[in-house]
Amino acid sequence: MEEKITEKIEEIVDYIISKPVRSVTLDDYTVLHEELKDIRFRKEQEANGDRLRQLAATVFPISADATVK
C-alpha cells in the first residue's frame, strides 16, 4: 500500500513540475514545497546516521563494525 501511495505522489509531483510556471497554483506550490522539505529532511537524517556510525566506529571499533554488517 505504501508503495502505491508513493508512486501516486510521485506522479502528482511530476505532473506539477511539468506545468508552466504561470499555471502553478498555490496548492501545487504547497505540494512541491512540502516534497522538497521531505527530501531535505531525509538527506539530513541519512547524513546524521552516517556521522553517528562514524562516531560509533571511532569510539567502539569492534561493535560498530559488527552492527554495520
N, C-alpha and C positions, 0 to 999 in steps of 0.2 A: 504494500500500500504506500509506504514512504517513497518508494522508487517512482510510482505513478504520479504522486504529488510533486516530487522533484522535477520530473520530466515536464509536467504541465506548467510549473513555474518557469522553467527554462524556455518553454515555448512562448509564454506570455512576455517574458523579458526580451526574447529575440524579436518578437513582433513589435514591441515598443521601440526597441533600438533601431529597427528598420524604418520607422516612421520619420518623415521630415521633421526637423526641429520645430517648425511652426505648428505642426499638428499634435505635438505632445501636450497632453492635458496635465492638470495638477495631479490627478490620480496617477497618470503614467509616471510623472516625475517622482512622486512619492514611492511608487514601486521600485523604480530604479535606485533611488536614494537608499531605501532600506536594503536592497540587494547588495549595493556597494558597501554599506556598513557591515553587513553579514560577511561578505568576502574578506574585508579588512580584519574583522574580529577573528575569523577562522585562521587567517595568516598569522595574526598576533599570538593566538593560542598555540599554534604549531611552533612558532619561534620560541615562546616561553617554555614549551615542553622540551625543545631541543636544548635550551640553556639549562634547564633543570637536570636533564640527563647528563650533560657535560659536567655540571657541578657534582652530581652524584658520582660520576665516574672518577672525578678527581679526589673526592673525599673517601669514597668506598670503592676502589677499583675492582675488586673481585665481585662483589654483589651487584654492582652496576652492569658489569659485563654479562652476568647471568640473567638479569632482567631484560636486557636489550634483545636477547635471542628469543 
